[in-house]
């Protein structure tokens, strides 16, 4: 049996019908199913979600898959569970309401097979309310980096704010895990942890696309009070500071400066909205 090359980790909590588009995009991949494995982590709920997902994946040809369950809700907890069982040389995180183009894994693997630590895909937003596609802020970042001969941590700083829309070589993850004490900003913090091991970043062709679904009620779009937003930014600033100090001199100072600038910008935006 062929060695698993990519472990695809999808956390899900009480998913709606959107999850079928996500899972179907994995089933339709042009890559040989022997080269990938799918790990779906159902967190904070059980039936009928676990059974429905297993039945759907059973009909997905010879795809290797695992459906895990935990009563503890939380995307970070779920992703960490997925990492604990992942067998692939590469890891790919996909949110349960997003989906990927059919050539996604075949193309990203082809680009990253030699020396890359991270391979970035193009990104597009789908607004389900307006039923239209539009550029994401990561689309613009992708266009800028695709023109570069050498992509750096600084030039890829926007992509490093998300664990999705990319392949991550498993060897640079090691024992690092998502911090379950954060409900927002956990992606960027996780990627910052990995940044000390990232030396080579590649970008795909523009037709390799990660589609982000914009929908009301998603965890990333829930309204927060001003106090909650400022508190979260302060906690993240403390976490970044400790991470950099404890990891000095292995972390890139310029890259970490961009993390603090982003947090400061978020605080100013929140305060401006309340003025």
Secondary structure, DSSP 4 states (H G I P E B T S, - for coil): -PPP-EEEEEEESS--THHHHHHHHHHT-SS-GGGEEEEEEEES--TTHHHHHHHHHHTSTT-EEEEEEESS--HHHHHHHHHHH---SEEEE--TT-EE-TTHHHHHHHHHSSS-SEEE-EEEEEETTTTEEEE-HHHHHHHHHHT-SSB-TTTTTTGGG-SBSEEEEHHHHTT----TT-SSSHHHHHHHHHGGG---EEE--TT-EEEEEE-TT-GGG----HHHHHHHHHHHHHHHHHHHHHHTTSS-HHHHHHHHHHHHHHHHHHHHHH-
